[in-house]
Amino acid sequence: MRDFVDGSAFNYEQGQRARKLFAAVVLAALDDAIADDKKYGNGPEQIARWARSRDGREVLSCAGIDPNERVVKGLMEFVAKGVRTSVALSREESERRLAAADEHEAEAA
């Protein structure tokens, strides 16, 4: 019984590592699309084409993301904003956005 539990825990851990690896591929695809958007102006179309492709759907699924049209639109909006994933995921950026939202609410009131 103990070997079964250890084996299950190991398999779960391996699955989580694989999911993180595929999530990193999605982040790299977003960064590539942002670079294309700055250089050629077609970033949102590029990420949409990739996300709708067979490979893109497979990578999104393996990353734990349901590859539906709502996700594709969200990816396109993210690329259109032009903020690199490393910056968007940083603590400073999230604090800046929160401060800007608080400031906007204060102006509206």
N, C-alpha and C positions, 0 to 999 in steps of 0.2 A: 504493500500500500504506500509506503513512504517513497519508494522509487517512482511510483505513478505521480505522486504530488510533485516531487522534484522535477520530473520530466515535463509535467504540465507547466510548472513555473518557468522552466527554461524555455519552453516553446512560446509561452506568452511574452517573455522578455525578448526573444528573438523577433517575434512579430512586431513588437513596439519599436525595436531598432529599425526594422525594415520600413515601417510606416514613417519614421523620422527621416530616413534616407529619401523616400519618395517625396516627402514634404519639402526637403531641401531642393529637389529637382523642380518642384513647382515654383519655389521662390526664385530659383535661377532663371526659369522661363519668364517670370514676371520682370526680373531685372533686364533680361535681354529685350523684352518688348518695350520697356521704358527707354532703353538705349536706342532702339529702332525709332521710337516716337520722337526722341530729341533729334535724331539724325535725319530721318526720312519723313516723319510725320504720320506713320501708319502703325503705331504701336498697338492701339486697341484692336485694330483689325487682325494684326498678327497673333495676339494672344487668343482672340476668339477663334481664329482658324485652327490654332494649335489645340485649344481646349475641346473643339468639336471633332478633331481628328481621332482616329482609332487609338493612336499612341497617347494622345493627350487625355482621352477618357480613361485609358488604362492607368496612366500615372496618377491622375486625380483619384481614381478608385483605390489604388494601392496606398495613397496618402491618407485615406479615410475621408475623402471629400466626394460627395455625391455629384457626379458630372451632369447636372441638369442646366437648363437655360438660365435659371436665376443665378447660378454660380458663374456662368460665362459672362453675364451682364456685370456682376460684381467685379470680376477680374478686369473687364474692360474699363470700368469706372476707376479702379485702382491704378491702372496704367495711365489713364487720362490725367490723373492728378499729378503724375510725374515724380512722386516721392519714392526713392529707392527703398527696397524692402528692409535693408539694414537700418535705415533712418526711421522708417515707419514703425519698426519693432523696438526701437530704443526707448528707454525710460524718459529721456529728455523731450522727445517728440510727443509722447503721450501726455506729459505734464504741460507742454506748451499748448496742445490742443484743448486740454481741460481748462487752462487759464483763459484761452480765447473764448471758449464756450461760456464760461462764467462771466467774462467781460461783456459778451454779447447779450446775455440774459439781463445783466445789470443795466445796460443801455436801453433795452426794450421796456424795462419796468418803470 
